[in-house]
């Protein structure tokens, strides 16, 4: 990635208001490669480009805010997961089924890319099933998740011939089986278990601990006379229900995880449980889904692992555990979402109002807490906000940003990128060093917004949700049209 018009600021003092992890960049115009799609660069004029297209052109054609996606990068990341896991597991179970987690970002174009790159699709609602159906993907290549599936969603899944329904509770297991049986069919089911593996992540995106809404506990129920866990009760019920074809087990330990250890431990625990259940109930469960949750770089200190490294660590545990238990390895599947789409996309904003405030802080290297001085923090307002990126307010998620429409020789200034909503928590990037001459009309780019930004977007304050543009080989096209005010008013039924 080139750094046209670059300037070095090594030695510029960090602001005492900045978090410890945030360092003053040596070059404000440089692009930290792990955070960006492969084709993002700067042209000779210093403007950001993606797929050879200047962001100014994108702004003029599609407006801002705008989600800008590198299609070739999406395809490359999808292929990397498929190829890496197939290679790592070739001698164990003949390869891996990779389900793209559609909840991260879904539209019909993405479904087609997923299918063309050899992946399957993971959905979590009737609406996501509708997108899958419109895109034309075969039902057998689609999975349905969700802790509270409606009867209509279950029926739709059966009508589409889904390859798997991931069941989340004993109650749901019975409903799925009964609905399938009533229509003369069998539902292909996987049981979602909570293996008790705690990922180091935000409480609301850690999904393997017991005290949460997802999954069947593997812990023995001491209040039950038989002492069976909910997971074992589900295996027994599923294997006996005439409307259920029990494919196997599923787990998902959390999101934005960087180390492979948790995935490996979860794999070992589920394999041991699978072997015990197969022996006890004289059944075969041919599949094991180890979920997703692989992290990406949102800031320069994030250290995502390559797909091949994760695959190798997981394969080693599956290989050794199956050998120890003397069982045939089940077919493994995984569910990456963020790790495929997250870094493919940045959000393009236009700068509006700017202001600088003075904030009290203890002077550096001063042990006297009463000896406070004030330091500047600049607020840079953009034309979007929490309506197009709710993750900072939901999860205290950190992001980064760069000046996108030009390069700058100005000194770095600690800044907070905020939106235009009537909320003090409407923060897009909590702390970032931006050039001191950023001004109204400049364009900013926030990387890593492909996952859970458009998907969580809202119309708060009646802002229209942005469009999504895919760029490839010097051309761009809308894959999701941005909303208009007319769209917002169409559902208003009047007085």
Order of alpha helices (4+ residues) and beta strands (2+ residues): beta-beta-beta-alpha-beta-alpha-beta-alpha-beta-alpha-beta-alpha-beta-alpha-beta-beta-alpha-beta-alpha-beta-alpha-beta-alpha-beta-beta-alpha-beta-beta-beta-beta-beta-beta-alpha
